[in-house]
Amino acid sequence: MHTPHIYLNGRILPAHEAAISPFDIGLLRGYAIFDLLRTVRGRPFLLAEHLERFHRSASELGLAIPVDDAEITRVIDELLDLNGHAEATVRLVLTGGVSPDGMRYDAGSPTFFILVHPFPEPPSTIYEQGAKLVLQQHFRELPVAKTTNYLTMLAHRPRADAAGALDVLYHERGLVSEAASASVYFVRDGRIVAPMTGVLHGTVGAFVLDLARSDHEIVSRDITVEEALASDEVFLTSTTRGVVPIVAIDDTTVGDAKPGPVTRELMRRWNDAVFG
């Protein structure tokens, strides 16, 4: 994450000078939220949508964002210009701030920082050949908030890597919810099914579904693991990856084990709409 300058609590400063208190409740208790967006041609993409979600996450945890959206936008633009990355990801992080006892926080004194670092270009093979997911039983606490708690994903990352999987697919009580770092959608008979229970609103997912509505029925409902495994197609959406075809879940092949026609069309529409 090479980045020369960051924003921390009202100041832009060299990254090596930035320091967060060891008594910050974001460190001590994981009481923190974040949001992540990318640039397109050097400028923030879907910034308003990401800020809207950032506000929702803060509200869920009772945190107060210490500056307004205009100031956040100004800081992001300044960091992008200062750091000079061709394309970048922008990470907003908000914690409860310094805690007097590790159990309480002052809602009026949060820790807020913004990181801008080089965009991690995904390998072309995941789009050309498709990717794999591994199932993991898990239900995220406060799923509508984008918290910094990625404990389950990180704990199972070695297993996913050993299986050659791109991500972990969460399920609980027989229902699929989301991937650890992406939204997931299932295609059956041309209809796109979006899991409804226990999921985080995906900014890129919403953008892609809007691109699909002219030709495909979009259904938001609970979907069982059995239905998910029997889908004609499966695809992920995320800020850093766009639209990714999924061709296997654990040892089960999805469709004919290659990117399907609906997913390929959505990949094309995404690329045309964003980069074309």
N, C-alpha and C positions, 0 to 999 in steps of 0.2 A: 504494500500500500504506500508506495513512495509519493509523498506529497509535501512540498516545501512549507506551505502555509496552511493554518487552520483557523477557525473561528472558535473562541471559547469565552463564554460569559461576557459578551460585549466587546471583545477585542479580536482583531486579526493579528496573529503573531506567528513567528517561525515554529514549525511543528516540534522541534527539539526543545523549545522553551515551555511547551504546554504541560501543565500538571493538574491532576485531579486529586483531591484529598482522599487518603485511604479510609476516611470516615464517611465517604459518600455512600448513601444507601443504595445507589445503583450497583456498587461493588459489593457491599456487605449483604444485601438482600435481593439483588437483581431487580430492584424496583425502578424500572426504566422502560422507555419506549424508543422506537426509532422509525424512520422511514427512509427509503432508498429510491432514488430516481436516476435516470441516465441523461446524458446529453445527446442531441442529434445535431450534427454540424456545429458542435461546440456550444449549443444553447440548451437549457433545461427542457426536457420533454415531459408533457403532462404534469407540469409543476402545480397547477391549481388543484388537480385531482389528488396529487400526493399531499399537498398542504391540507386539503379537506380531510383526508384520512389521518394525517398527523394530529389534527385537532380532535378527531373522534377518539383516537387512542389516548390522547392526553386526558380527555374528559372521562374516559372509562377508569383511569387510575387516579383521578382527582388532581392531576398535575396542571400547572399554569405555564403556558408558553410565555417567556418573559418579554418577547418582542412581537411586533405585528408582522403580517405576511409581507408587507412592503419592505420592511427592513430585512427579513429573511431573503427575499428576492435580490435586494441590493447586495447583501453579503455573498450570496451564491455567485452572482455575476462578478464581483470583485475577486473572489477566490479562483474562479475559472480563469480570469485574465492573469492573475498572479502566478498560478501554478502552470499554466501553459500546456496542459494535456490536449492532445488532438481530440480525443473523446474521453469523457470522464463519467464516473458515478459520483453522486452527491448523497451523502449520508447525514441525516439530521438525527441527533441523539438528545434525549431529555430525561434526566433522572430527578429523583426527589431531593437531591442535594445532600449536603452534610447533615448527618444525623447525630443528635446528642447522645443517643444510647443504642443505636443500631436497630431500634424498633419504631421510631417516629421520624417524621420529616416535617419541614416547614414549607408549606405549599408556596409561600412567597419568595423562597430562596432556592430555586432549582439550579441544577447544573445543565447548561445547554451548550452543545458544540456542533459544529458542522465540519465534516471532512469531505474533501474533494480529491479523488485519486484516479489513476488511469483506468479506463474501461477495460474489463477483462473479456476479451473477444472469445466467444465460445468456439470450440472446434467445429469445423464444417461437417464432420462425420455425423454429428447428432441430427443434423437436418437432412443429410443425404441418405443415411441408413436407418435413422431412428435411434431411440435410446431405451434403456431399461429402468424399471422401478423395482424396489423391494418393499414388501408389505411390513408394516410395523404397527402393533396395537398401541394407540396413543390418542388422547383427546386433549387439545391445548386448553389450558386454563385461560379464561377471558379471550376466547378465540376472535372476537371482533376487534381486539386491540393488537397492534403490531408491537409486541414487547420484545425485549432483548433476550428472552429465555429460549434458547435453541439447544437446551440440554439433551433432549431426546435425539435430535438430528446428529449432534456431535458424538454422542455415545455410540450411535449406530453407523457413523460414517465409515469406520473400518470395514464393517460387514458389507456395506453398500459398495465400497471400493473393491473389495475382494470378489464381489459378484459382478463387477463391471457395470454397476448401476449408476445412473446419473443422479438419482434422488431417492428419498424414502417416501412411501405412500402411507399416510396415516389412516387407520380405521379403528372403530370402537363400537362394540355391541352390534357387529355385523354390518355397519354402515361406513362407507368411505367418506372422508372429509376433504383432505387436501394433501398435496405433497409438502415436505418439510420446508422447501424454499420456493414454492410455486403454486399457482392454482392449477387444478386438473379438471378436464372435461371429457365426457364420454359420448361417442357417436353410435347411434343405432338406427338403421333404416333412414339415414339422412337427418335425423333429429339430434340436436346437441343437448345433452343433459348436464346441468351444472349442479353439483352437490349443494345442499341447502343448509344442513345442520353442522354447526361447529366450524365454520370457515371464515377466513379473513377476506374482506372485499379486495379483489385484485384490480388495480388500476389498468394494467395492460390487459387483463382478462376482460374487463368491461369494454375496453376499446375494441378488442378482437371480436367479441360477441356482437357489438354494433355493426362491425363489418360483415358479419355472417347473417344478420337478420333478414336481408332482402331475399335470401334463398333457402334459409333453414329455420325450422321451428326451434326456439330455445325454450327448454323446460328446466325450471329450478325445482328440484325435489330431492328427497333422500334417495340414495342409490346403494344397494347392497354390494358386498364384496363379490358375490356370485354374478350379479349383473355387470359389475365393472370388468370382471375377467372375461365375460362373454361378449363384450362390446365389439362392434365392427372396427372402431378406431378409438384411440385415446390420444389426447395431446395436453401438453403443459403450456402455460403462459407465465412469463415473469419479466421483470424489468430488464434483467441482464441477458435473457435468452430469447425474448420474443415468443414465437410459437415453435414448439418442439414436438415432433411426432414420437409417440411411445409405442414400441413394437413388442415389448415383453414386460410382464409383471411377475416377479419371482420366476418360476419355471413355466409359466403359461404364456403362450404366444398370443399376441393381439392381432386379430385379422389374419392376413397372410404374411405376417412378419416383415412388412415394409410399410413406409408411410402411405396412408390411404388417401383417396381422392379428396375428401372433405378437408383433411388436414393440409394437404398440399395446396389446395385452393386458398385456405386461410393464410398459409405461409406467404403465398404470392400477394394476397391482398394486403397483408401486414407490411411486407417489404415495399410495395407500391405506395401505400398510404404514408409510410414513415420516411422512406429513403428515396422514393421514385421521383 
